[in-house]
Amino acid sequence: MEKFYLDLLGYCAATLTTVAFVPQVLKTIKTKSAKDVSIGMFISFTIGVFLWIIYGLVTNTKPIWISNSIIFCLALTQIALKLKYDKE
């Protein structure tokens, strides 16, 4: 497969997996509730995403490190919201 098509495939996958997190973060902000969010899962997931960022940087795979950087920020936001709303 040509590099162009592989990159296109990577960017499509990256876009879909990144956008998938936005509704959860927005719902948590809107409802001010994160009671159904598993903090353990999100911490584990965030560590995994961080490792994907490192992998993407080392292999110079832009779709991987760009999308996972965005997902990392969204996941950290979700963790912060979980901690904030669970205190209230």
C-alpha positions, 0 to 999 in steps of 0.5 A: 500500500502506498505511503499516502494511503497508509497515512490517510488510513492512520489519520482517519483512525486517529480522528475517529478515536480522538473524537470518540472521547469528546462526548464523554468529557462534554457530558461530564462537564454538562452534568457535573457528574462522573459517578459512572466513570472508572478512575482506575480504567482512565488512569490505566488508559492514560498511561497507555496513551502516553506510551503510544505518544512516545512510540509515535514520536520514536517511530515518527508516526504522526497520526499516532503521536498527534491523536494520542496527544489530544486523547491524553489531554482529554483523558487527563481532563476526564480524570480531573473532572472525576476527582473534582465532581466526586469530592462535591 
